[in-house]
C-alpha cells in the first residue's frame, strides 16, 4: 500500500495489485496534474516488478506466456486442477491425468503414456503441457545393488539421484534439491562444487517419478524418500515443501509423510519453518560435539552454532506430538570419534526426542579425512547406547560407484575452498588410520 499527497488530497494506491501495463491509461490525468505523484508511483511499481516475480513464473509451474508450456509436475493438486479446469475440462479429468502422472504404474513421461483420457484433452495437453523436465543420462549400478541415476537438466547441468534397494521392502530413493551445495562441509564431495542453482519442485518430484518408472519392476516398490542427495534442502525450502506436498497426495505417488526425510546442515530459521509447516521427518547433520570442530568441518555452524541449533530443536519439538529428529553423525578418524566426543554427544541431545545415525565416512578425491575403524565405531555406539541414546550404525551403500553419503556430484575445475585445519586436529589427521 502506498499513500501519496497531491494537491492537498490523500491518494491511496495498492501498488502490488496494479499491473504495470495499465499505468499508461489510468495515470495519464494524474501525470498531467501531478508529475511528482506519477514519478513516485512508477518507481514503486518498477521496484515491485523487479523484486516480486510471480509464484508461477519463478517456479515455472504454470506458464504466463501463451507460447510457453506448463510444467505439470511442478503443480500441487489444487494448482493442477485449476489449470485443467481453466482450459475447459472437468475436475474429474484433472484427477485422471494426475493418476497417469503419479500412479496406476504408468508414471507418464509423454502424451503417448496417457491412458483413458479423451482425444480433445490429450490434444490440448500436447500443445500446452510439458511432461518432462530433464533427460536420463546414465544409470550406474554398485556391487550391492545401489543405483546412481544421472539426469541432465534443461540448462545442461547434471544432478544425481540414488536408489537404495532393501530386501524388507523399504527401498529408498535419495533425491537432490540443488545442483551443488553452498554449505561447503569439508567432508562432502558435493560441497566442493559450490552452489550452481536450486532445483524446481518439478525437478525434485521428477526424480521420484523416474525412479519408480525405471526400477519398480526390477527392485520392487519404492517406499521411502530422503532429501540427502545434492544440496542443502532447507536453502530451497519453498520448492522442497511444495515437492513433498505433491509426493504425499493420496491419489498420486502417495508416500507417507513420515517416510519422507529432509536432511539439513542446520539452517535454524528454515528448520523452524519446516517443523511448523511439514509433517515429514527431519534429519540434522550434526557431525561434531564442539563449536571449534563444527566451525571447521561445517562452516554453517559459525552462523548457527550448536547451542542455538540444539536449543531451537529442543523448543520446537515440544510442539510436535510423537516426533523424533534424526541426528546424522559422520565419524571422521581423529576428529570427532573420541570417547570424549561420545560422552559430549549424550549431553548435547538431552531433552531432544531423537535417534542417532552413526555414518561411515566415504572417501573421495581431495578429501583430507579418513574413516573411523569399525571397532572404534562400535565402541562409540556402545557408549551412546549406555547413555540412553537410540543409536544405529548406518553402513555405506553404493560407495564403489560414488553413490554413498557425501560422494555425489562433480566439483569440476573450480572448487569451494578447503578451510584451515585447527591446530588441535592437524596431528590427528596425519596419524589417523
C-alpha angles and dihedrals in degrees: 000000000000128000119199128177115221124172089348093302124114114232118191118201127184093213095182092062097048115088111225092231090066094058095085094067103027096050104040093098092045091050093054093049100034119023091173092057093048093049093051093047093048092048092050092049092049091052092049091049091052098042103038112047115182119270092239097051094045093052095035089224101123117023122229090190117083090216095050122085122232115245103231098196091056093067131089113228092260091053090043093053092047091052093050095047091047086065092055101263130125125259088242090062089051089056092049090052092046090054090050091054098045110015147023088073087279105103089183119223098174144016089267090064095059117108130191097012122126120252097247092052092050090047090054091047091051090057101035109029137069116210101183131046099183143013131246109251105175146332119219120195120207124211091257093054097260112144125213111199120198119204128191113217126216091263092052097256118132130226131186131224125187128208114198114196121217126196091215094061096261098117112168133210114207109205133196122231100188140023099250122337137260097208096085095206102186097226095050125091092203090055090061088066097063118216119306098174146310120272118239121241088255093054090051095047092045090062091062092043093051092047092054093044095048103038113021093091091049104041104015134244120350106221105166135059123195124186092214100115126095117338143017104287096203092055084064094038099145093057093039093054090045092049091051090051089056094045096053098048107127094225094051135034088343099198113172110248090233090053090062114080124190116200124206137181088220115283096170103199093047091043090057091049092049093052091050098045104034136057092199122111123269127216120191118203100221106162099163140052100208132053091232092061096038093047087059104042096032111030092190085077089073088068100032108026128196095267093052095042097048093039089054092050091047091054099039096049090058085073095051119082116225091345125147127189119220116228114206115206119184108201113225117189112250093358111073107352104087126121087248089056091053092051092047090050090057090054094044095057096045111131094017116108099230154137124220124220115199108207130197114236110245111213122228140171114298094015119144094195135086129206121258115252116261095243091052091049089054091049090050091050093049092053090052092047091049088052091058100262124140100232136175134187109227113205122215117263125197097001093142088065096040089253098122129103110300095010104093125112140029116264094196123190099320112059138177111259125266107237126233112273112238111246094244091062101042096086092043092056091050095053100033113122 
